[in-house]
Amino acid sequence: EDLVLDDESEEAKKSSEEAAAEFKKLTEWMKETLGDKVERVVVSKRQTDSPCILVTSKGGWSANMEKIMRAQAMGDNRAMEYMRGKRILEINSGHPIIQSLKATCESASP
């Protein structure tokens, strides 16, 4: 999250803004469906192979750190929930599954 590459061209920035606008209805529907399980749903700038990835928000524990903390015998679940942080779902706008979900979402909406 919050990774800014200086070498990103204006064309690439414009392309990612267009993708975000194109998939706005789908990302809103996914956020509504997932509710509190994710902080937000965004179109990924880094995805190429898989349909989506779930990333940790800034400052939260990674999935591996959560696994380690859950394995602790004296682990305090309240502290774990506090440090867990929210997840961000990044979708790959070029993946066929996401394209299909977008088409279904648009055809189902009035």
QUIZIVEN-V776408 format. One record per residue. RES is the residue in one small letter. PHI is phi in radians with two decimals (999 if undefined). NEAR is the number of other C-alpha atoms within 10 Angstrom. Layout:
BEGIN
res/phi/near
RES/PHI/NEAR
RES/PHI/NEAR
END
This chain:
BEGIN
res/phi/near
e/999/9
d/1.11/6
l/-1.46/5
v/-2.08/7
l/-1.79/7
d/-1.17/6
d/-1.44/7
e/-1.25/9
s/-1.31/10
e/-1.08/9
e/-1.12/9
a/-1.17/12
k/-1.10/12
k/-1.12/11
s/-1.09/13
s/-1.21/16
e/-1.17/12
e/-1.14/12
a/-1.12/18
a/-1.09/17
a/-1.20/13
e/-1.13/14
f/-1.76/21
k/-1.00/16
k/-1.10/14
l/-1.16/24
t/-1.12/22
e/-1.15/14
w/-1.12/16
m/-1.12/18
k/-1.11/18
e/-1.10/13
t/-1.20/11
l/-1.39/14
g/1.06/11
d/-1.35/11
k/-1.25/12
v/-2.28/20
e/-1.33/15
r/-2.80/19
v/-2.11/22
v/-2.32/21
v/-1.43/23
s/-1.33/19
k/-1.74/15
r/-2.04/10
q/-1.31/16
t/-2.32/13
d/-1.80/9
s/-1.58/13
p/-1.17/17
c/-2.82/20
i/-2.40/14
l/-1.95/14
v/-2.01/16
t/-1.47/18
s/-1.19/19
k/-1.02/13
g/1.57/11
g/-1.53/16
w/-1.26/18
s/-1.31/17
a/-1.07/14
n/-1.17/9
m/-1.14/12
e/-1.06/15
k/-1.07/11
i/-1.11/11
m/-1.18/17
r/-1.15/14
a/-1.34/10
q/-1.18/9
a/-1.12/7
m/-1.80/8
g/-1.09/12
d/-1.71/11
n/-1.11/11
r/-1.15/9
a/-1.16/10
m/-1.13/14
e/-1.12/11
y/-1.16/11
m/-1.48/14
r/-1.01/18
g/1.34/17
k/-1.58/21
r/-1.78/21
i/-2.08/20
l/-1.62/24
e/-1.83/20
i/-1.79/25
n/-1.63/23
s/-1.14/23
g/-1.63/16
h/-1.40/15
p/-1.01/12
i/-1.13/15
i/-1.18/18
q/-1.06/16
s/-1.15/11
l/-1.06/13
k/-1.08/20
a/-1.10/13
t/-1.13/12
c/-1.09/17
e/-1.23/13
s/-1.32/9
a/-1.41/8
s/-1.44/8
p/-1.28/5
END
